[in-house]
Amino acid sequence: MKAAICRRYGPPDVVEIADVPRPRLGANDVLIKVRATTVTAADWRLRSFNLPRGFGLFVRLGVGISGPRQPILGSERAGEVVATGQAVSRFAPGDKVFAARMGDCHAEYAAVREDAVAPMPANLGFGEAAALTFGGLTALIFLRDKARIQPGERVLVNGASGAVGSAAVQLAKHFKAIVTGVCSAANAELVRSLGADRVIDYVTEDFTRTRERYDIIFDAVGNCAFDQCKPVLAPGGRLLLVVGSLGQMIGAMVWSSRGGRKVLSGVASVRTADLLFLRTLAEAGVFKPVIDRTYPFARIADAHAYVDTGRKRGNVVIALD
Ligand SMILES: NC(=O)c1ccc[n+]([C@@H]2O[C@H](COP(=O)([O-])OP(=O)(O)OC[C@H]3O[C@@H](n4cnc5c(N)ncnc54)[C@H](OP(=O)(O)O)[C@@H]3O)[C@@H](O)[C@H]2O)c1
């Protein structure tokens, strides 16, 4: 099968399409013919080794010194089941499914444990289904599990037009929050269309220097220091550092242990129950991933180059036919 391979850290053209063996099917696995995947900010970070400060050494030791030991990138995919292991009971060939896991997604086939796979929302195509999880799971875990968002809370989403931010705006509205999105003027209409009650253009207004107060600040950009945000964080407020340096993450623990306002960070994990939750929201029309561009598999290096700009609106999809 064809797969996009990244053997060393570097610019987009380190990604090459190559022939690799098809994955072996275990007894509990389904074999998915992948119809769509995405190139995300995580793929950009890993491929280019552009990491938040303080993580370089840990990532080299854990993931690979000069290039990723697992050279097939990607973290989400959607496709059709084409074969099932002997012990599989919930899926059959022909089923349309989606799944999330870092690595192995930029390939024509995937063998995935059946308990890590969810049926595709009936109302989404492969591209949208593939793009459900990167932003969706991150927004869900930070808002629901870390911040314990409550109805009526005032939520500010910094970076509201990216994959994570556009999901956070939609999910915060689902949790009945009052949402302010921070984005450039070019993306204001998009962010409003996702449900934001108010939009701030970061070029003309610094949200940390206003009289507004927020119960939750969701930072998907990485330019929100706690000291800067503190004046606009209401008592009991939570600053969510979706992007943070190692120093900020350690600082988060110190700030949070002092009571009052909290700084919360970490990495979003993948749970199948959450895939099913996102599927339910998608089918109810509450959450729909924003798709910016779709590239054919053969042009995946161009997709990386576009993601590298840091200017994408929502998600960049790769179509495999
Ligand atoms: N902790 C975790 O588990 C976790 C999980 C997923 C992602 N992440 C991290 O979250 C970050 C965001 O990911 P993503 O996929 O949403 O990125 P993305 O889609 O690449 O973000 C691009 C968007 O950011 C906007 N933007 C750029 N500078 C901005 C600024 N100063 N203020 C407001 N918006 C700005 C851009 O809009 P304009 O063009 O209009 O500026 C663009 O729409 C990444 O750094 C990623 O590594 C962390």
The ligand as an SDF file (V2000), in Angstrom:
LIG
                    3D

 48 52  0  0  0  0  0  0  0  0999 V2000
   -2.6130   20.1410   24.2490 N   0  0  0  0  0  0  0  0  0  0  0  0
   -3.0860   19.3500   23.3160 C   0  0  0  0  0  0  0  0  0  0  0  0
   -3.4450   18.1880   23.5630 O   0  0  0  0  0  0  0  0  0  0  0  0
   -3.2380   19.8590   21.8950 C   0  0  0  0  0  0  0  0  0  0  0  0
   -4.0640   19.1680   21.0100 C   0  0  0  0  0  0  0  0  0  0  0  0
   -4.2190   19.6700   19.7250 C   0  0  0  0  0  0  0  0  0  0  0  0
   -3.5490   20.8240   19.3390 C   0  0  0  0  0  0  0  0  0  0  0  0
   -2.7160   21.4390   20.2100 N   0  0  0  0  0  0  0  0  0  0  0  0
   -2.0200   22.6800   19.8060 C   0  0  0  0  0  0  0  0  0  0  0  0
   -3.0200   23.6630   19.6300 O   0  0  0  0  0  0  0  0  0  0  0  0
   -2.5510   24.6350   18.7100 C   0  0  0  0  0  0  0  0  0  0  0  0
   -3.6620   25.0210   17.7590 C   0  0  0  0  0  0  0  0  0  0  0  0
   -3.9090   23.9360   16.8950 O   0  0  0  0  0  0  0  0  0  0  0  0
   -4.8250   24.1770   15.6120 P   0  0  0  0  0  0  0  0  0  0  0  0
   -4.9240   22.8970   14.9070 O   0  0  0  0  0  0  0  0  0  0  0  0
   -6.0670   24.8810   15.9950 O   0  0  0  0  0  0  0  0  0  0  0  0
   -3.8930   25.1950   14.8000 O   0  0  0  0  0  0  0  0  0  0  0  0
   -4.1830   25.8620   13.3900 P   0  0  0  0  0  0  0  0  0  0  0  0
   -5.4760   25.3430   12.8520 O   0  0  0  0  0  0  0  0  0  0  0  0
   -2.9750   25.7050   12.5590 O   0  0  0  0  0  0  0  0  0  0  0  0
   -4.3210   27.4140   13.7730 O   0  0  0  0  0  0  0  0  0  0  0  0
   -4.3640   28.3070   12.7020 C   0  0  0  0  0  0  0  0  0  0  0  0
   -5.2960   29.4420   13.0680 C   0  0  0  0  0  0  0  0  0  0  0  0
   -4.7080   30.2020   14.1230 O   0  0  0  0  0  0  0  0  0  0  0  0
   -5.0730   31.5630   13.9290 C   0  0  0  0  0  0  0  0  0  0  0  0
   -4.1350   32.4710   14.5820 N   0  0  0  0  0  0  0  0  0  0  0  0
   -2.8090   32.6160   14.3120 C   0  0  0  0  0  0  0  0  0  0  0  0
   -2.2710   33.5540   15.1250 N   0  0  0  0  0  0  0  0  0  0  0  0
   -3.2820   34.0030   15.9190 C   0  0  0  0  0  0  0  0  0  0  0  0
   -3.3590   34.9610   16.9730 C   0  0  0  0  0  0  0  0  0  0  0  0
   -2.2960   35.6510   17.3750 N   0  0  0  0  0  0  0  0  0  0  0  0
   -4.5500   35.1550   17.5780 N   0  0  0  0  0  0  0  0  0  0  0  0
   -5.6560   34.4620   17.2020 C   0  0  0  0  0  0  0  0  0  0  0  0
   -5.6410   33.5410   16.1880 N   0  0  0  0  0  0  0  0  0  0  0  0
   -4.4660   33.3200   15.5720 C   0  0  0  0  0  0  0  0  0  0  0  0
   -5.0460   31.7040   12.4250 C   0  0  0  0  0  0  0  0  0  0  0  0
   -5.9440   32.7180   12.0400 O   0  0  0  0  0  0  0  0  0  0  0  0
   -5.4030   34.0510   11.2530 P   0  0  0  0  0  0  0  0  0  0  0  0
   -4.8310   33.5400    9.9620 O   0  0  0  0  0  0  0  0  0  0  0  0
   -6.6290   34.8340   11.0760 O   0  0  0  0  0  0  0  0  0  0  0  0
   -4.3810   34.6600   12.1490 O   0  0  0  0  0  0  0  0  0  0  0  0
   -5.5320   30.3430   11.9080 C   0  0  0  0  0  0  0  0  0  0  0  0
   -6.9120   30.3080   11.5960 O   0  0  0  0  0  0  0  0  0  0  0  0
   -1.2990   24.0590   18.0440 C   0  0  0  0  0  0  0  0  0  0  0  0
   -0.1660   24.7230   18.5570 O   0  0  0  0  0  0  0  0  0  0  0  0
   -1.3020   22.6060   18.4650 C   0  0  0  0  0  0  0  0  0  0  0  0
   -0.0070   22.0980   18.5820 O   0  0  0  0  0  0  0  0  0  0  0  0
   -2.5520   21.0000   21.4880 C   0  0  0  0  0  0  0  0  0  0  0  0
  1  2  1  0
  2  3  2  0
  2  4  1  0
  4  5  1  0
  4 48  2  0
  5  6  2  0
  6  7  1  0
  7  8  2  0
  8  9  1  0
  8 48  1  0
  9 10  1  0
  9 46  1  0
 10 11  1  0
 11 12  1  0
 11 44  1  0
 12 13  1  0
 13 14  1  0
 14 15  2  0
 14 16  1  0
 14 17  1  0
 17 18  1  0
 18 19  2  0
 18 20  1  0
 18 21  1  0
 21 22  1  0
 22 23  1  0
 23 24  1  0
 23 42  1  0
 24 25  1  0
 25 26  1  0
 25 36  1  0
 26 27  1  0
 26 35  1  0
 27 28  2  0
 28 29  1  0
 29 30  1  0
 29 35  2  0
 30 31  1  0
 30 32  2  0
 32 33  1  0
 33 34  2  0
 34 35  1  0
 36 37  1  0
 36 42  1  0
 37 38  1  0
 38 39  2  0
 38 40  1  0
 38 41  1  0
 42 43  1  0
 44 45  1  0
 44 46  1  0
 46 47  1  0
M  CHG  2   8   1  16  -1
M  END
$$$$
